[in-house]
Amino acid sequence: METDFQLFAWYTFFTVILRSSLTLFTVPHLALGAELSDDYDERSKVMSYNTLFGYVGVVFMHVFVWFFIFDKFEGGQRNIDAYTPIVIYASVLIAFCILASTWFTKDQIPFLKKPPDDGERIGFVRLIKDMVGAISNKNYLNLLLGLFFLSVLIGTHETLSIYMVTFFWELTPYQIGFLIISNIIGYALGFILAARLHRRFDKKATIVATCLLLTFFWSAAVNLRLLDLAPANSSWELVLLIICLGSVSSAGGSILHISVMSALADVADENELKTGMRQEGIYYSARAFFGKASNGVGHLVAGFALKYIGFPENAIPSQLSDDLLFNLGIIDGPFAMIWGFVAIIFYYRYGINRKYHSQIQEQLRLKKSAQSSSNQPESV
């Protein structure tokens, strides 16, 4: 690429194509998960397995990238040649997982709920009307707004992660590879505990508590460094601290993701009772759009923040000023936490609990029973 603008245009075009293609799989994939069970707790188990397998892919990628690629290339993650094998490996892994998921769930097609035959053609106008109707549901809107601010938090951390491990913590690629342990521990705890927490404390309390855990502990190590309470840079004691605190934040994030995905299915039940339509696809597509858009906002916010503090191009670890590194820590620490605390406010306003959902299911059963009776031919 001859200019920065050409590189930006090229990257933007292929990112849009990638995101659009991924959406064509993700939306029906998540909607299918909501239809596999009507039970309040069983849905949490389904989403737990979905989240677990998703995070297994994260572990495979992390181990491959940091132990087998970056650690073998001179300059590690700053060497452009290191990214070619990463792209090939990721492409093969993603294609295999998508095809396998599609093939092994095709036997569920006969059992899926049928859309209402209201005679209205499905088109762009109908899509917009359905999305507006979905957003008018207060419980869904609160989940969506919570997701928006949470995704800004996640996007900010994700954008800064490579800067933090390289410049703020000054870790080697080999040390960075071990940070995946926190994800393994956290994801395992999330898989084990999510459904149990929903039975014990309900989904709303679980969502609020785990969002708080994720927000606080994701920035905890950075905040300790800002207070000069963390171990020395590049030390294994520091790696251990990041792993321990990261395990708590990963567990919180895993349980939060499972809980919100399960709650969306409950909102779809509420919507069916009020409107007579199953709209899992609309709910999860709008959720996917909001997630991607707000995550992008997080990347944008982090980018502007890096520009604001004057982070240099082609920076070299250990050659940045203490003031610059402190400002970098402020962005990834206290500043990023703000978005998580705002998300908690909206999650707290979510209103479907176990008792209310049981009432919804009972009314749906009565409604369907009445419809079945009215459709039966009268005996002569």
Secondary structure, 3 states (H helix, E strand, C coil): CCCHHHHHHHHHHHHHHHHHHHHHHHHHHHHHHHHCCCCCCHHHHHHHHHHHHHHHHHHHHHHHHHHHHHHHCCCHHHCHHHHHHHHHHHHHHHHHHHHHHHHHCHHHHHHCCCCCCCCCCCCHHHHHHHHHHHHCCHHHHHHHHHHHHHHHHHHHHHHHHHHHHHHHCCCCHHHHHHCHHHHHHHHHHHHHHHHHHHHHHHHHHHHHHHHHHHHHHHCHHHHHHHCCCCCCCCCHHHHHHHHHHHHHHHHHHHHHHHHHHHHHHHHHHHHHHHHCCCCHHHHHHHHHHHHHHHHHHHHHHHHHHHHHHCCCCCCCCCCCCHHHHHHHHHHHHHHHHHHHHHHHHHHHCCCCCHHHHHHHHHHHHHHHHHHHHHHCCCCC
